[in-house]
Amino acid sequence: MSWKSYEKYDSKVDKPIRKWLKIFDKYMIVDEIVHDTTKVSIVKVKCSENVHDFIESLPQTGTATYELLKNKLIERYDGKMTYDIA
């Protein structure tokens, strides 16, 4: 199992990003990816173009950590403010 095999997130499909991120987090654990910059980069390539553009439009502080990025994505695509860590 590798993050490379995980489906891309497409905001145009009616699927909550929170659910996608929970599974994505499991791939990060399995693949032993722990650095925030790496996780942020992987999210960028595993999301549709419009989500990637949204991430790129965020101020650097919005993507300073993976947790901050998750919160921004959930706020934007699920209408939630925080991400509950399992």
N, C-alpha and C positions, 0 to 999 in steps of 0.2 A: 504494500500500500504506500502510495506517495501522493503528496499534494498535487503533483503534475497530473494525476488521473482524476482529480476532483473537478466537478463541473464548474463552469464559469457562472458568476452571478450576473443575472440580467434584470435590471430594475423594471423592465417592461413586462416581465412575466410576474404574475401575481403570487410572489413567494416572499415571505418576510426575510430581510437580510439578517435579522437576529438568529434565525434558525440556520441559515447558511454559515454564519460566523461561528456558531457553536460546533458545527461539524468541521469547519476549517481549523478551529483551535485544536481539535483532536488530531488532525493531520500534522499540525505543527509539533505536537508532542511526539507522535510516532516517528516523525522524521527528524526529531531532536533539533528543531529550529527554535532558537531561544532569543536571538537578537532582534530588537524592535525594528531596526532599519531593514533587515531581511524580510520580516513579516509584512511590513508596509509595502515593500517592493513586490512581494508575491501577491498581496491583495490587489495591487494595481494591475498586474497581468492576468489575474483570475476574474476580473470584473469587466463588464461591457464598457464600451467606449464612453458612454455618457456618465457612468460611475467613475471611471478613470478621470474624466475631465473635471468632475466635481472634486475629487481628491486633489487634483493639481491646482484647483482654484482656491483651496484652503490656505490660510496663512501657515507658515512653517510651524507655528505653535500648535496648530490643529493636527499635525502629523508627527509631533515630536516623540510621541510614544505610540505603540500599537493600541494601547487602551484608549488613548484620546481619539485615535482614528476610528476605532470601533464605535465609540460614543457618538461621534459626528455622523457616521454612516447610519446608525440606528435612528438618530434624531431626524435625519433627512429622509430615509426610506421606510422607516416604520413609525415615525412620529413619536418616538420615545426619547427620553433624555439620558438614561443611564443603561449600562450593560451589566447584568448580574453575572458574576463569576461563579461558575459551578464548583 
